[in-house]
Every structure is written in C-alpha cells, then in structure tokens.
C-alpha cells in the first residue's frame, strides 16, 4: 500500500509539473514598446542631465567650427523627439528654435513629455503603419520608405543615444564628467 501511495504521489507531481501555467499580462519592459521605452528613458535621462549640468556659457561651445554647438545638439535632440514621437502618435510634427539654455532645456522636457505619451502606445498600435501625415513628414525628412510607429520609436531612441555620445565628448572637452560616468 505504501508503494502505491508513493507512486501515486510521484505521478501526481510529474503531471503537475507538465501543466502549463496560465498566461499573465506582460509587465513593464516585457512588451516591444516597453523594451524600447526602457532604452529611451535611459538615453533621454542622460541627455537631459547633460543639458542641465553644462553651464550656459558653454552652450555655444563647438569642438571644431564645422559641427553643432553643445546647445545646438541638445536643441536638435528636442526637435528630433518632437518629429519622431509625433509620427508615432500620428500627429503633425512641429519644430522649435530655442536658443538660450533655459529655452533648450524646456524644449527638451516638452518633447520628452510628448515621447512619454508615444512610448505608452500598445504593441498592436505600434505595429501599424505611420499615418498619412506622418508618412509625408517621414519622406520629406529624407528617411526613405515609411515604416511603422514602432520603427519611429526605435529610431528616436537610437537618435537620442547617438547624440548623447556627442554630448559626452563635449563635456569631456570642457573638463566635465558626463552623467553616464558619474557615481550612482
């Protein structure tokens, strides 16, 4: 009788181990958009910190005459976000021309709020093609064949990270430690 009980218990355990677990809804970062949002938040956090930490007197700094100044790079990131995140949301993109440190940081913060909305869309919506308005903006900006909303979000995260690399160099040339290298 004991042998039968042990066998029954072992078979029961084996069967319960093979029972599929119920599906759960994905958590933050477990969706396609959520994963990209996590990367974007890191990059834009560093860009914003760099923009805030650089003294206004260094916003006109250019390592060489043929490149953008520090302030122009940050303003470019803000405008890139306004463009790409508006596309992901199916909205008409708008460009700003901030010049002072306060205006540039405010434009970056505003564009980041727009992007926060864009990185909150569902995966199904993100896989949709760009809207007609966004497709026209995509082509007029020289991006080639229009893609999906998800592609616009990926491109935005990549673009922000690319230019954060520029800002790191500018900060190092000014004797500063960039946000990503600062002690946590």
Beta strands, then each sheet from edge to edge (+ up, - down):
end
